[in-house]
Amino acid sequence: MAASEKARAKAEQAVGKAAQAVGRATGNEKLIAKGHAAEAAGNARQAKEAVKDTARH
């Protein structure tokens, strides 16, 4: 399950970065904010998985 969570984290980060780029290109502040939120969620998920990996070893 950890591998799927790590993949989900990377996907959230990528979606967030893409949304931010599109938001900046179009001047859409809401899209930029949504991109930041998605990227932050991915970062949090990745950190959670890193802590779990550390605890296992």
Backbone torsions as a table, in degrees:
resi	resn	phi	psi	omega
1	MET	NA	-29.5	-177.3
2	ALA	-63.5	-37.0	-179.6
3	ALA	-65.1	-38.4	179.1
4	SER	-69.5	-34.5	177.6
5	GLU	-68.5	-38.4	177.7
6	LYS	-65.7	-40.4	178.0
7	ALA	-65.5	-39.3	178.7
8	ARG	-64.1	-38.2	178.0
9	ALA	-63.0	-46.2	179.4
10	LYS	-62.9	-39.1	179.2
11	ALA	-64.6	-43.2	178.5
12	GLU	-62.1	-40.5	178.8
13	GLN	-63.9	-43.3	-179.3
14	ALA	-66.0	-41.8	178.5
15	VAL	-63.2	-41.4	179.2
16	GLY	-62.8	-44.5	179.4
17	LYS	-65.3	-39.8	178.8
18	ALA	-65.2	-43.2	179.6
19	ALA	-62.8	-39.9	177.9
20	GLN	-62.9	-43.3	-179.0
21	ALA	-63.5	-44.0	178.8
22	VAL	-65.9	-41.4	178.6
23	GLY	-61.6	-41.5	177.9
24	ARG	-66.8	-39.9	-178.4
25	ALA	-66.4	-33.8	-177.6
26	THR	-98.9	-8.3	-178.7
27	GLY	77.4	21.9	-177.1
28	ASN	-92.6	101.4	-177.1
29	GLU	-65.0	-35.4	179.6
30	LYS	-64.2	-40.1	179.8
31	LEU	-67.6	-37.3	176.3
32	ILE	-61.9	-44.8	-179.8
33	ALA	-64.3	-41.4	177.7
34	LYS	-63.8	-36.6	177.1
35	GLY	-64.3	-42.0	176.6
36	HIS	-61.4	-41.8	-179.7
37	ALA	-64.3	-43.6	179.9
38	ALA	-65.3	-40.8	179.3
39	GLU	-66.3	-39.6	178.3
40	ALA	-63.8	-39.5	177.6
41	ALA	-63.2	-41.1	177.1
42	GLY	-64.6	-39.9	178.0
43	ASN	-64.4	-41.1	179.5
44	ALA	-65.3	-42.6	179.6
45	ARG	-63.6	-40.5	179.6
46	GLN	-65.3	-40.8	178.4
47	ALA	-64.3	-41.0	178.8
48	LYS	-60.6	-43.5	179.8
49	GLU	-66.8	-35.4	178.1
50	ALA	-65.0	-40.1	178.1
51	VAL	-65.1	-42.2	178.5
52	LYS	-62.5	-41.1	178.3
53	ASP	-64.1	-40.2	179.6
54	THR	-64.8	-39.8	-178.8
55	ALA	-67.7	-30.9	-178.8
56	ARG	-73.4	-25.9	-173.7
57	HIS	-106.8	NA	NA
